[in-house]
Amino acid sequence: MAISSDERAFFVALGARIATLRKNSHITQVQLAQAMGVAQSTVNAYELGQRRVPVSALPLLARTLGVDLETLMGQDEAKAGKRGPAPKLAQHMERISQLPKPKQRFVMEMLDTVLAQAGR
């Protein structure tokens, strides 16, 4: 099925955002592919705008990249005035929440130790 020039432009822009968000999150294409259950070559094709990202994959993609759907879709300009947690911190918190409970406890103990030392 042929795709219009507007659709092509959309998927190229989406791919560029995915690549930027992935790199900012220090995630490799291989890691993103594993999280999404696709091949690395598929992630590469998404990032180059050569392949359409399925709508059903967008929520998982956004979560993996540590952003909301609006940001992933390029609709975050309206939210520019809102402040929230630092994106990097939010991404780390999301990744920590995905860990098994024992590893979460270990991370929390490490944070408690560092924060206690910083408070002295």
PyMOL commands that set and color helices and strands:
alter all, ss='L'
color gray80, all
select helices_A, chain A and resi 5-24+29-36+40-48+55-65+69-72+76-79+87-97+101-118
alter helices_A, ss='H'
color red, helices_A
deselect
rebuild
show_as cartoon
